Amino acid sequence: MKNIYHAEDKKVILFGYSKGSADMVSAICLYGELLKPMLAGVISMMGAVGGCVISSQLLSQNRDKLLDSIMDKVVERMKCR
């Protein structure tokens, strides 16, 4: 991710499918403060992780502010044990 971020000079969207979604969340948990500046977003498809409905928030809030809020909550609440 770091190499792609620096090579393209653009933020990266992580995509996780099935267990890859759980792995993605674990990586964010472990390295959230390092990854957050490089992330444009995360996509989980058929993820083996819990979730919440955010579609109404997407319509009512600025996307960047919402992403920052979500990433802050992931880093805060998904503390690795």
C-alpha positions as CSV (number, residue, x, y, z in Angstrom):
1,M,0.0,0.0,0.0
2,K,2.8,2.4,0.9
3,N,4.5,1.8,-2.4
4,I,1.3,2.4,-4.4
5,Y,0.6,5.5,-2.4
6,H,4.0,7.0,-3.1
7,A,4.2,5.8,-6.7
8,E,0.8,7.2,-7.7
9,D,0.8,10.2,-5.3
10,K,-2.8,9.3,-4.5
11,K,-4.7,7.9,-1.5
12,V,-5.5,4.2,-1.7
13,I,-8.8,2.4,-1.4
14,L,-8.4,-1.0,0.3
15,F,-10.7,-3.8,-0.9
16,G,-11.3,-6.8,1.2
17,Y,-13.3,-9.9,0.1
18,S,-14.5,-12.5,2.7
19,K,-11.7,-13.1,5.2
20,G,-9.7,-10.5,3.4
21,S,-12.1,-7.9,4.9
22,A,-11.3,-9.2,8.4
23,D,-7.6,-9.0,7.6
24,M,-8.0,-5.5,6.3
25,V,-9.7,-4.4,9.5
26,S,-6.9,-6.1,11.5
27,A,-4.3,-4.2,9.5
28,I,-6.2,-0.9,10.2
29,C,-6.4,-1.9,13.9
30,L,-2.7,-2.6,14.1
31,Y,-1.4,0.2,11.9
32,G,-4.3,2.7,11.8
33,E,-2.3,5.8,12.6
34,L,0.3,4.9,9.9
35,L,-2.3,3.9,7.3
36,K,-4.9,6.6,7.8
37,P,-3.1,9.4,5.9
38,M,-2.7,7.0,2.9
39,L,-6.3,5.8,2.9
40,A,-9.1,7.2,0.7
41,G,-11.5,4.5,1.9
42,V,-12.1,0.8,2.5
43,I,-14.5,-1.6,0.8
44,S,-15.6,-4.8,2.3
45,M,-17.5,-7.3,0.2
46,M,-19.0,-10.4,1.8
47,G,-16.8,-9.5,4.8
48,A,-16.6,-11.7,7.8
49,V,-16.8,-8.7,10.1
50,G,-19.5,-6.8,11.9
51,G,-20.8,-3.6,10.3
52,C,-23.4,-0.8,10.4
53,V,-25.6,0.9,7.9
54,I,-24.1,4.2,6.8
55,S,-26.0,4.9,3.6
56,S,-28.1,7.6,5.2
57,Q,-25.0,9.3,6.5
58,L,-23.4,9.2,3.1
59,L,-26.2,11.3,1.7
60,S,-26.3,13.8,4.6
61,Q,-22.6,14.4,5.4
62,N,-19.5,15.4,3.5
63,R,-17.7,12.2,2.3
64,D,-14.3,13.2,3.5
65,K,-15.6,14.1,7.0
66,L,-17.5,10.9,7.1
67,L,-14.4,8.9,6.1
68,D,-12.3,10.6,8.7
69,S,-15.0,9.8,11.3
70,I,-15.2,6.2,10.3
71,M,-11.5,5.7,10.3
72,D,-11.1,7.4,13.7
73,K,-13.8,5.0,15.1
74,V,-12.1,2.0,13.5
75,V,-8.7,2.9,14.9
76,E,-10.3,3.8,18.3
77,R,-12.7,0.9,18.8
78,M,-11.0,-1.9,17.0
79,K,-8.0,-2.1,19.4
80,C,-6.1,-5.3,18.8
81,R,-5.8,-7.5,21.8
